[in-house]
Amino acid sequence: MAKGPHAFRTISEAADELGVAQHVLRFWETKFSFIRPMKRAGGRRFYRPQDILVLRGVRALLHDEGYTIKGVQKLHKDHGLKRLVASGDGDFITADDDIEPMAMPGGDEARRDGEPQISLDGREALAATLAELEEIKARLDALLAPRN
């Protein structure tokens, strides 16, 4: 059974989907700071759908269009991730699509103090998550407390 389009991919699934070896993906991580898959305990990588789009663009630039690693790095520096994604059959990507890895809720605009702006919805979601985490911590503390 195939995974859905929004499912995370393991390194082997990502490599198969992109037609490259797993060691190539690990190598690209060392050369391209914008390639940052999620890593679980033990270092197991999981690639998000937006990571796959970026990797597909990098693959197309390196393998199909003849760019060098330095060329892809410069292209990213000059034009950002959306240009890389567009190179990898990302014609369906719109300007509103979120392809930045680990993008903050509410967009990627920055305030003057350098902190990312977070929309009201994003703040509410973060506050709810924080409350849930505090509740979980309280439960754990109660379980770990010495019993008299």
VEXVEX-596577 format. One record per residue: x, y, z of N, C-alpha, C, CB in turn; residue number from 1; residue in three letters. Coordinates in steps of 0.02 Angstrom, whole numbers, plus 32768, in hexadecimal, padded with zeros to 4 digits. Glycine has a CB too. Example, Ala and Ser with C-alpha at 12.3 -4.5 7.8 and 13.67 -1.06 7.14 Angstrom:
! residues 2
8294; 7EE4; 8186; 8267; 7F1F; 8186; 8294; 7F5B; 8186; 8235; 7F20; 81C4; 1; ala
8282; 7F90; 8162; 82AC; 7FCB; 8165; 8285; 8002; 818A; 82C0; 7FE2; 811E; 2; ser
END
This chain:
! residues 148
802A; 7FC5; 8000; 8000; 8000; 8000; 802D; 803E; 8000; 7FD0; 8000; 803D; 1; met
8021; 806B; 7FD2; 8049; 80A8; 7FCC; 8034; 80DB; 8001; 8042; 80C6; 7F85; 2; ala
8065; 8103; 8015; 8057; 8137; 8046; 8034; 8171; 8023; 8098; 814F; 8068; 3; lys
800E; 8196; 804B; 7FEC; 81D1; 8032; 801D; 8209; 8023; 7FB8; 81E9; 8064; 4; gly
8007; 823C; 8000; 8034; 8272; 7FEC; 804E; 829B; 8027; 8011; 82A0; 7FBB; 5; pro
802C; 829A; 8060; 8040; 82C2; 809A; 8065; 8299; 80CE; 8005; 82E2; 80B9; 6; his
8072; 8259; 80C0; 8094; 822E; 80F0; 80DF; 823C; 80F0; 8088; 81E4; 80DF; 7; ala
80FE; 8232; 8129; 8146; 8239; 812E; 8166; 81FB; 810F; 815D; 8241; 8178; 8; phe
81A2; 8204; 80F4; 81C6; 81CE; 80D3; 8206; 81BE; 80FA; 81D6; 81E1; 8089; 9; arg
8217; 817F; 80FD; 8257; 816B; 8119; 828C; 817B; 80E4; 8259; 811F; 812D; 10; thr
82CB; 8175; 80F7; 8300; 8184; 80C7; 82FE; 8153; 808C; 8345; 8181; 80E9; 11; ile
82ED; 8114; 8099; 82EA; 80E4; 8061; 82B0; 80F4; 8032; 82E4; 809C; 807C; 12; ser
8277; 8108; 804F; 823E; 811B; 8024; 824C; 815A; 7FFD; 81FF; 8125; 804F; 13; glu
826D; 818B; 801D; 827E; 81C9; 7FF9; 82B0; 81BA; 7FC2; 829B; 81FC; 802B; 14; ala
82E2; 8191; 7FD0; 8314; 8181; 7F9E; 82F4; 815D; 7F62; 834C; 8155; 7FBC; 15; ala
82C8; 812E; 7F70; 82A5; 810B; 7F3A; 827B; 813A; 7F10; 8279; 80D3; 7F56; 16; asp
8257; 8167; 7F32; 822B; 8196; 7F0F; 8253; 81C6; 7EE3; 8201; 81BE; 7F42; 17; glu
828F; 81D9; 7EF9; 82B8; 8208; 7ED4; 82E8; 81E7; 7EA3; 82E0; 8232; 7F04; 18; leu
82F1; 81A6; 7EA9; 831D; 8182; 7E7C; 8367; 818E; 7E8B; 830F; 8197; 7E36; 19; gly
8377; 8197; 7ECB; 83BC; 81A0; 7EE0; 83C9; 816F; 7F1A; 83CC; 81EA; 7EF6; 20; val
8409; 8165; 7F29; 841B; 8139; 7F60; 8413; 815E; 7FA3; 8463; 811F; 7F58; 21; ala
840A; 8138; 7FD9; 8402; 8155; 801B; 8440; 817E; 802F; 83F6; 811F; 804F; 22; gln
847B; 8166; 801E; 84B7; 818C; 8031; 84BA; 81CF; 800E; 84F5; 8163; 8021; 23; his
849A; 81D5; 7FD4; 8498; 8214; 7FB1; 846F; 8247; 7FD9; 847B; 820B; 7F69; 24; val
8436; 8231; 7FF3; 840D; 825D; 801C; 8433; 8274; 805B; 83CC; 823B; 8031; 25; leu
8457; 8246; 807A; 847E; 8259; 80B5; 84B6; 8289; 80A2; 849C; 8219; 80D6; 26; arg
84D5; 827F; 8068; 8509; 82AD; 804F; 84EB; 82F2; 8042; 8529; 8291; 800F; 27; phe
84B2; 82F4; 8022; 8492; 8335; 8013; 8484; 835C; 8053; 8451; 832B; 7FEC; 28; trp
8472; 8339; 8089; 8467; 835A; 80C9; 84A6; 8380; 80E0; 8452; 8328; 80FF; 29; glu
84E0; 8364; 80D1; 851E; 8385; 80E6; 852F; 83C1; 80BA; 8558; 8353; 80E5; 30; thr
8517; 83C1; 807C; 8528; 83F7; 804D; 84F3; 842E; 8049; 8532; 83DA; 8009; 31; lys
84B5; 841D; 8059; 847E; 844D; 8053; 845C; 8456; 8097; 844A; 8435; 801D; 32; phe
8467; 848F; 80B6; 844C; 849C; 80F9; 8400; 849C; 80FA; 8467; 84DD; 8114; 33; ser
83E0; 84A6; 80C1; 8398; 84A9; 80BE; 8378; 8463; 80BC; 8383; 84D1; 8082; 34; phe
839F; 8430; 80B7; 8385; 83EB; 80B9; 838C; 83D3; 8101; 83AB; 83BB; 8087; 35; ile
8353; 83D3; 8124; 8353; 83C0; 816B; 8317; 8393; 817A; 8351; 83FE; 8198; 36; arg
831F; 8352; 816D; 82E8; 8325; 817E; 82DF; 8321; 81CA; 82F4; 82DE; 8161; 37; pro
82A3; 830E; 81DF; 8299; 8303; 8226; 82C2; 82C6; 823A; 824D; 82F8; 8237; 38; met
82DC; 82C8; 8276; 8301; 828E; 828F; 82E2; 8278; 82D1; 834C; 829E; 8298; 39; lys
82D2; 8239; 82D5; 82B6; 821D; 8312; 82EE; 8201; 833D; 8282; 81E5; 8301; 40; arg
82DB; 81E7; 8376; 830C; 81C9; 83A3; 8333; 8194; 837C; 82EA; 81AA; 83E2; 41; ala
8373; 8192; 8386; 839D; 8163; 8361; 83B3; 817E; 831E; 8378; 8123; 8357; 42; gly
839E; 81BC; 830D; 83B5; 81DB; 82CF; 838F; 81C7; 8290; 83FB; 81CC; 82C6; 43; gly
8358; 81A3; 8297; 8332; 818E; 825C; 8312; 81CB; 823B; 82FD; 815A; 826E; 44; arg
831E; 81D1; 81F9; 8305; 820A; 81D4; 82BF; 81FF; 81BA; 8334; 821A; 819A; 45; arg
8297; 8235; 81BC; 8255; 8235; 819E; 824F; 8274; 8174; 821D; 8231; 81D4; 46; phe
823F; 826B; 8135; 823A; 82A2; 8106; 81F1; 82B6; 80FF; 8258; 828F; 80C2; 47; tyr
81E4; 82F7; 810A; 81A1; 8313; 8102; 8193; 831D; 80B8; 8199; 8356; 812A; 48; arg
8154; 8325; 80A5; 8144; 8331; 805E; 816B; 836C; 8041; 80F9; 833C; 8056; 49; pro
8172; 83A3; 8068; 8197; 83DD; 804E; 81E1; 83CD; 8046; 818E; 8419; 807C; 50; gln
81FC; 83A0; 8070; 8242; 838B; 8068; 824A; 8366; 8025; 8258; 835E; 80A3; 51; asp
821A; 833C; 8015; 821D; 8315; 7FD6; 821B; 8345; 7F9B; 81E2; 82E3; 7FD2; 52; ile
81F2; 8379; 7F9E; 81EF; 83A9; 7F67; 8232; 83CC; 7F5D; 81B9; 83DE; 7F75; 53; leu
8252; 83DF; 7F95; 8293; 8400; 7F91; 82C7; 83CF; 7F75; 82A9; 841A; 7FD6; 54; val
82C7; 8392; 7F8E; 82F7; 8360; 7F76; 82ED; 8351; 7F2C; 82F0; 831F; 7F9F; 55; leu
82AF; 834F; 7F16; 82A1; 8343; 7ECF; 82BF; 837B; 7EA5; 8254; 833E; 7EC3; 56; arg
82BA; 83BA; 7EBE; 82D8; 83F2; 7E9A; 8324; 83EE; 7E99; 82C3; 8433; 7EBA; 57; gly
8342; 83DD; 7ED1; 838B; 83D6; 7ED5; 83A1; 839F; 7EA5; 83A3; 83C7; 7F1D; 58; val
837E; 8368; 7EA5; 8390; 8330; 7E79; 838D; 8346; 7E30; 8361; 82F4; 7E84; 59; arg
8357; 8369; 7E1D; 8350; 8380; 7DD8; 8388; 83B0; 7DC4; 830B; 83A3; 7DCF; 60; ala
8398; 83DE; 7DF1; 83CE; 840D; 7DE2; 8411; 83EB; 7DDA; 83D2; 8442; 7E19; 61; leu
8421; 83BD; 7E08; 8462; 839B; 7E06; 8466; 8368; 7DCE; 8470; 8379; 7E48; 62; leu
8433; 833F; 7DC7; 8437; 8306; 7D99; 841E; 8317; 7D52; 840E; 82CD; 7DB4; 63; his
83EA; 8340; 7D4D; 83CC; 834C; 7D0C; 83E6; 838C; 7CEB; 8381; 8350; 7D12; 64; asp
83EF; 83C1; 7D13; 8402; 8401; 7CF7; 844E; 840F; 7CFB; 83DD; 8438; 7D1A; 65; glu
8473; 83E3; 7D1B; 84BB; 83E9; 7D1C; 84D9; 841B; 7D4C; 84D2; 83F9; 7CD9; 66; gly
84B2; 8431; 7D7D; 84CD; 8460; 7DAF; 8500; 843C; 7DDA; 8494; 847D; 7DDA; 67; tyr
852F; 8463; 7DF5; 855E; 8449; 7E27; 853E; 8454; 7E6C; 85A5; 846C; 7E22; 68; thr
855C; 8437; 7E9F; 8544; 8443; 7EE3; 8548; 848D; 7EF4; 856D; 8419; 7F16; 69; ile
857F; 84AD; 7EE3; 8586; 84F5; 7EEF; 8551; 851D; 7EC8; 85CC; 850D; 7EDD; 70; lys
8541; 8506; 7E8D; 850E; 8527; 7E65; 84CA; 8524; 7E85; 850C; 8509; 7E20; 71; gly
84B9; 84EA; 7EA1; 8478; 84E2; 7EC3; 8478; 850C; 7F03; 846A; 8498; 7ED3; 72; val
84B0; 850E; 7F26; 84B4; 8537; 7F63; 84AA; 8581; 7F52; 84F8; 852D; 7F85; 73; gln
84C8; 8598; 7F1B; 84C0; 85DE; 7F07; 8478; 85EC; 7EF0; 84F2; 85EF; 7ECE; 74; lys
845B; 85BD; 7ECC; 8416; 85C5; 7EB6; 83E8; 85CC; 7EF2; 8400; 858A; 7E8A; 75; leu
83F3; 85A3; 7F25; 83CB; 85A7; 7F62; 83D6; 85EA; 7F84; 83DD; 856D; 7F92; 76; his
8414; 85FF; 7F89; 8423; 863F; 7FAA; 8402; 8679; 7F86; 846F; 864A; 7FAD; 77; lys
8404; 8678; 7F43; 83EA; 86AF; 7F1C; 839E; 86AE; 7F14; 8409; 86AE; 7ED8; 78; asp
8380; 8672; 7F11; 8339; 866D; 7EFF; 830E; 8646; 7F31; 8333; 864E; 7EBC; 79; his
832C; 8625; 7F61; 8305; 8602; 7F94; 82ED; 85BD; 7F7F; 82CB; 862B; 7FA8; 80; gly
82C8; 859E; 7FAD; 82B1; 8559; 7FA2; 827D; 8553; 7F6A; 8294; 853E; 7FE2; 81; leu
8254; 8586; 7F62; 821F; 8581; 7F2F; 823D; 8576; 7EE9; 81F3; 85C0; 7F30; 82; lys
8276; 8594; 7EDC; 8297; 858A; 7E9C; 82B1; 8543; 7E96; 82D2; 85BC; 7E94; 83; arg
82CB; 8527; 7ECC; 82E2; 84E2; 7ECA; 82A9; 84B2; 7EBD; 8306; 84CF; 7F0B; 84; leu
8272; 84BD; 7EE0; 8237; 8492; 7ED8; 821D; 8496; 7E90; 8200; 84A5; 7F0A; 85; val
821C; 84D2; 7E74; 8204; 84DB; 7E30; 822E; 84B4; 7DFE; 8204; 8525; 7E1D; 86; ala
826D; 84A8; 7E0E; 8299; 8482; 7DE2; 8288; 8438; 7DE0; 82E1; 848A; 7DF8; 87; ser
8269; 8420; 7E14; 825B; 83D8; 7E19; 8213; 83C7; 7E0A; 826D; 83BF; 7E5C; 88; gly
81F9; 83DF; 7DD4; 81B4; 83D4; 7DBE; 8182; 83F1; 7DEF; 81A6; 838A; 7DB4; 89; asp
8196; 8427; 7E11; 816A; 8446; 7E41; 813F; 847C; 7E24; 8192; 8462; 7E79; 90; gly
812B; 8474; 7DE5; 8102; 84A7; 7DC5; 80C0; 84B2; 7DE9; 80F4; 8493; 7D7D; 91; asp
80AB; 8480; 7E10; 806C; 8485; 7E34; 8074; 84AD; 7E74; 8051; 8441; 7E43; 92; phe
80B0; 84C1; 7E87; 80BC; 84E7; 7EC4; 80A4; 852F; 7EB8; 8107; 84E5; 7ED9; 93; ile
807F; 8549; 7EE7; 8069; 858E; 7EE3; 8090; 85B7; 7F15; 801C; 8594; 7EF0; 94; thr
808A; 85F8; 7F0F; 80AF; 8625; 7F3C; 8098; 861D; 7F84; 80A7; 866E; 7F26; 95; ala
805B; 8604; 7F8E; 8040; 85FD; 7FD2; 8054; 85BB; 7FF2; 7FF5; 8603; 7FD1; 96; asp
8070; 858C; 7FCC; 8081; 854C; 7FE9; 80BB; 8552; 8019; 8093; 851A; 7FB1; 97; asp
80B7; 852C; 804F; 80EA; 852D; 8083; 811D; 84F7; 8073; 80CB; 8523; 80C9; 98; asp
8158; 850A; 805B; 818A; 84D8; 804C; 81C8; 84E1; 8077; 819D; 84DA; 8002; 99; ile
81CA; 8514; 80A1; 8203; 851D; 80CD; 8201; 84E7; 8103; 8202; 8564; 80ED; 100; glu
8237; 84C1; 810C; 8238; 8492; 8142; 8232; 84B6; 8185; 8278; 8468; 8141; 101; pro
8209; 849A; 81B1; 81FF; 84B4; 81F4; 81E6; 84FC; 81F3; 823F; 84AF; 821B; 102; met
81BC; 850E; 81C3; 81A1; 8552; 81BF; 8175; 8560; 81FC; 817A; 855D; 817E; 103; ala
8176; 859D; 8213; 814D; 85B1; 824C; 8106; 85BD; 8236; 816A; 85F0; 826E; 104; met
80D5; 85AF; 8261; 8090; 85BF; 8250; 8089; 860A; 8244; 8060; 85A8; 8288; 105; pro
8062; 861C; 8212; 8057; 8662; 8205; 8088; 8681; 81D4; 8058; 8687; 8243; 106; gly
80B4; 865A; 81B8; 80E1; 8675; 8185; 8128; 867B; 819E; 80C9; 86B8; 816F; 107; gly
8154; 8692; 8172; 819A; 8695; 8183; 81B4; 86DD; 8187; 81C3; 866F; 8150; 108; asp
8186; 870D; 8190; 819B; 8752; 8197; 81BF; 8759; 81DA; 815F; 8783; 8192; 109; glu
81ED; 8788; 81DD; 8212; 8793; 821B; 8203; 87D8; 8236; 825E; 878A; 8210; 110; ala
81FF; 87DD; 8278; 81F8; 881E; 8299; 823B; 8840; 829A; 81DA; 8817; 82E0; 111; arg
823C; 887E; 82AF; 827B; 88A3; 82B2; 82AD; 8882; 82E1; 826E; 88EA; 82C8; 112; arg
8295; 8863; 8316; 82C3; 8844; 8346; 82DC; 8800; 832F; 82A1; 883D; 838A; 113; asp
82CA; 87EC; 82F2; 82E2; 87AE; 82D6; 82B8; 8771; 82E6; 8327; 87A2; 82ED; 114; gly
8287; 8778; 8311; 825B; 8740; 8322; 8226; 8738; 82EC; 823A; 874A; 8367; 115; glu
8213; 86FA; 82DB; 81E0; 86F1; 82A8; 819C; 8709; 82C1; 81DB; 86A8; 8293; 116; pro
8174; 8724; 8294; 8130; 8737; 82A6; 8106; 86F8; 82A8; 8113; 876A; 8274; 117; gln
80D8; 86F6; 82D7; 80AA; 86BE; 82DB; 8064; 86DA; 82DB; 80B8; 8693; 831C; 118; ile
803A; 86BE; 82B1; 7FF5; 86D6; 82AC; 7FD0; 86C6; 82EC; 7FD2; 86B6; 826F; 119; ser
7F95; 86E5; 82F4; 7F6C; 86D8; 832F; 7F59; 868F; 8333; 7F2C; 8704; 832D; 120; leu
7F47; 8671; 82FA; 7F37; 8629; 82F9; 7F74; 8600; 830F; 7F20; 8613; 82B4; 121; asp
7FAE; 8613; 82F7; 7FEB; 85F0; 8309; 7FFA; 85F6; 8354; 8026; 860B; 82E1; 122; gly
7FEF; 8632; 836F; 7FFA; 863C; 83B7; 7FCA; 8611; 83E0; 7FF2; 8686; 83C9; 123; arg
7F8A; 8610; 83CA; 7F59; 85E8; 83EE; 7F6B; 859E; 83EC; 7F13; 85F3; 83D0; 124; glu
7F82; 8587; 83B2; 7F95; 8540; 83AB; 7FD1; 8531; 83D8; 7FA6; 852F; 8362; 125; ala
8002; 855F; 83DA; 803C; 8555; 8405; 8029; 8556; 844F; 8071; 858B; 83F8; 126; leu
7FFB; 8583; 8462; 7FE5; 8586; 84A8; 7FC1; 8546; 84BC; 7FB6; 85C3; 84B2; 127; ala
7F98; 852C; 848F; 7F74; 84ED; 849D; 7FA5; 84B3; 84A4; 7F41; 84DE; 8466; 128; ala
7FD8; 84B2; 8479; 800B; 847E; 847C; 8032; 8483; 84BD; 803A; 8482; 843F; 129; thr
8044; 84C0; 84D0; 8069; 84CA; 850E; 803F; 84B3; 854A; 807C; 8514; 8517; 130; leu
7FFF; 84C4; 854B; 7FD4; 84AE; 8583; 7FD1; 8462; 8586; 7F8D; 84CB; 857B; 131; ala
7FCB; 8443; 854C; 7FC9; 83F9; 854A; 800B; 83DB; 8563; 7FBB; 83E1; 8502; 132; glu
8043; 83F8; 854F; 8084; 83DF; 8566; 808D; 83E9; 85B1; 80BB; 8403; 8540; 133; leu
8075; 8421; 85CB; 807A; 842D; 8613; 8050; 83FA; 863A; 8063; 8474; 8625; 134; glu
8016; 83E9; 861F; 7FEB; 83B6; 863F; 800D; 8372; 863E; 7FA7; 83B2; 861B; 135; glu
802C; 8362; 8607; 8050; 8322; 8602; 808B; 8320; 8633; 806A; 8317; 85B9; 136; ile
80AE; 8359; 8638; 80E6; 835C; 8668; 80CE; 8353; 86AF; 810B; 839F; 8662; 137; lys
8096; 8372; 86C0; 807A; 836A; 8704; 8069; 8321; 8712; 803C; 8397; 870D; 138; ala
804D; 82FF; 86E1; 803D; 82B8; 86E9; 807C; 828F; 86F3; 8016; 829D; 86AC; 139; arg
80AF; 829D; 86CB; 80EE; 8279; 86D2; 810F; 8286; 8715; 811E; 828D; 869A; 140; leu
810E; 82C5; 872B; 812A; 82D5; 876C; 8107; 82B0; 87A4; 8125; 8320; 8779; 141; asp
80C4; 82AB; 879E; 809D; 8287; 87D1; 80B0; 823D; 87D0; 8051; 8290; 87C4; 142; ala
80BA; 8220; 8796; 80CC; 81DA; 8792; 8112; 81CD; 87AC; 80C6; 81C3; 874A; 143; leu
813F; 81FC; 87A2; 8185; 81F3; 87B6; 8193; 8209; 87FE; 81B2; 8218; 8787; 144; leu
8164; 822B; 881D; 816E; 8243; 8861; 8175; 8208; 8891; 8134; 8270; 8877; 145; ala
81A3; 820E; 88C2; 81AB; 81D7; 88F2; 816B; 81CF; 891C; 81E8; 81E4; 8921; 146; pro
8159; 8191; 8925; 811C; 8183; 894B; 812E; 8175; 8994; 80F6; 8146; 892D; 147; arg
810C; 8194; 89C1; 811A; 818A; 8A09; 80E9; 815B; 8A29; 8117; 81CD; 8A2E; 148; asn
END
